Amino acid sequence: MINGIRNVDPAIQEAVRQAIATTGYVPNRAARSLVTRRTGAVALVLSGAGDDSAPSPILADPFFGRVVSGIISFLRPRGIHPVLMFAESDASRAEVVSYLRQGDADGALLVSTHAADPLPAQLVEAGVPAVLFARPARPVPISYVDVDHRAGAALAADRLVELGRRRVATICGPLDVPAAQARLAGFQDAMARHGHAFVPYSEGGFTYDSGEQAMERLLDGHPDLDGVFVANDLMAQGALHALRHHGRSVPGDVAVIGFDDSSAATACRPLLTTIRHPVEDMAAEMGRLLLEHVHEPGRAPTSVIFEPALIMRASA
């Protein structure tokens, strides 16, 4: 009756309901997990190349808050709780794998911040249900969600050309990261289709400061540039600061387009035209895929690719 079993005598059902109402009984999750072999929890793992003694720098990025929001919006109505874990070193990655192998969580939602991260392969080898945010840098049989980075960068190129910008450059992300590689290649390819055989670029680190520094380098080498595609909104915010410092108006002198459509885009002045990266929807899809793997062990890895969109504001 408590577990929803059918074909129970109505008189027995009513007696059980009265007993529950009288005693205030609620199902015991720990006891139920012994039967179902599920904990009702999943690990949300941030895996980077930092220092275990310091907070992960990803926590300062509005991108991470959007990932968490999307995951919680999917899991909470299903009575499932994410357990936040950090994997910044070989030792902490081993702890994560051990935690999951012991069955303390039903699976892992993994956000990896560096290309050489061994954790995706370690989770696969351990037989742990896992889903990765973004395509793995190395071939690994793991499910993942991603956005079409090349298509998003092409939207930025098309917009700059539409505005009549002829001396266009780009600030890319760290080129050991597949997403940064794809955004750079997508932008350069699209510009080539518009007749721009060469597009100068400067590499940043997806942070405000690195965007400001990359913009300074571009201005040093190409002082007459009139359009810039920046591979994420935080770097674009830094780039706008550098342009203001050099007396360049945006979008009058230089049109600027970011990528992500994060809170940084609306914190910019002028408001940042950017490429919408549907992070919340992608994170919710991670949760859905993970539950499929939990309920169907041995399920083949799945990839889901989302489409970007151009969000027009004041900077381009």
Buried (B, 14 or more C-beta within 10 A) or exposed (E): BEEEEEEEEEEEEEEBEEEBEEEEEEEEEEEEBEEEEBBBBBBBBBBBEBEEEEEBBBEEBBBBBBBBBBBBBBBEEEEBBBBEBBBBBEEBBEBBBEBBEEEEBBBBBBBBBEBEBBBBBBBBEBEBBBBBBBBBBEEBEBBBBBBBBBBBBBBBBBBBBEBEBEBBBBBBBBEEBBBBBBBBBBBBBBBEEEEBEEBBBBBBBBBBEBBBBBBBBBBEEBEEBBBBBBBBBBBBBBBBBBBEEEEBEBBEBBBBBBBBBBEBBBEBEBBBBBBBBBBBBBBBBBBBBBBBBBEEEEEEBBEBEBEBBBBEBEBB
